[in-house]
């Protein structure tokens, strides 16, 4: 079993920045994909960014150049640095850990508003 916990959500003004963190614990694998997703009420959950064991990173086109995914292997933690946030970035952001089975955190609310 793997536990995944997000932290760092909150209220931020448009064009501001915020960093989310996600720590995994439990029976961790040496091969995995860690990812961030987001969901707005009434809409499907959307993949935002991911990073693999080998360090391959990808982000959805709508946030390219503004969001960066990174990791701290020593702390089993990944981060999502979000710059130039827009109001449409308001959502619950979820972290996932995949190693044959998907594990999800409970989510962190981010509200982009003045």
N, C-alpha and C positions, 0 to 999 in steps of 0.2 A: 504494500500500500504506500502511496505517495501523498503527502500533504502539500498543498500549494496555497500560499498566502500573499495577497497583494497589499501594498501600502503606498501612501503618497497622494491619494486623491484629494479633491477639494474644489474650491472656487477660484477661478483665475479670470482676469480680464482679457478681452480680445487682444491678440498679438502678443500676449504674455507667454511665459514658459512654465512648464511643470515637469517633474520627473516621477514616474511610477517605478516601483520596485516590486519584485516577486521572488520570494524565497521558497525553494522546494526542500522537503525533508522526508525522511523515511527510507524506503527501499529504492534507492536511486540507481539508475542504470548508467553504464558507460557510453551507451548509445541512445541519443534522445533528440527530440526537437522541442524547443521552448518557443512559445508564441504569445502574442497579445492579440486580443479580439475586442470588439466593442459592440454594444447593442443599445439602440434607442427603443423606447417603449413602442410596441406595435410593429416593429421591424425585425428582420432576421439579424442574427448575430453576424458581424462582419469581421473577417480576418484583417489585421492591421500590419503585423510584422512578425518575423520568425527568425530564429537562429538555430543552427544545427550543431551537433557535436564537433564537426570539423570547422565550425566558424562561419559557414555560409550564411549570409544575411539577406533578407528580402523584406521590402515594405510595399504596401499597396500604393498604387500610383497617386492617389489623392493626397498622400502625406509625404511623398518623396521630396527630399530637400528640407523638410521641416522636422520629421521624426527620425530618431536614431535608436536602434536596439543594440544593447551591449550586454556583456555578462561578466560576472565575477565568479570564476570557477571555485575559488577557495571558500566562498560563502554560498555556493549553489544558488546564486541570485542573478536575475536578469533585470535590466532597467529599460525603461522607455523614456528617452529624453524627447520632450515635445516642445517645439518652438513655434512662434507665430501662430498660436492657437486661434481657431475660428469658432464662432458660435455653433456651427454645425458639428464641431468636435465634442459637443456635450453628449455624454453617453455614460453607460456603465462599462468600464474597461475590465476585461477578464484576462487572466493569465492561464496558460495551459502548459502541461508537461506531457509529452507523448513519448512512450517507449514501448509501443505495442498496444498500450492501453492509454486512453486519454484521461488525464486528471485535470480538474478545473478548480480555480479559486472561487471565492464567493463574489468577487468583483469589487471595484472601487469606483465610486461616482466622481466624475469630472464634469463640472459645470463651467462653461465659458460664457461669461456675461459681464456687462458693465453695471 
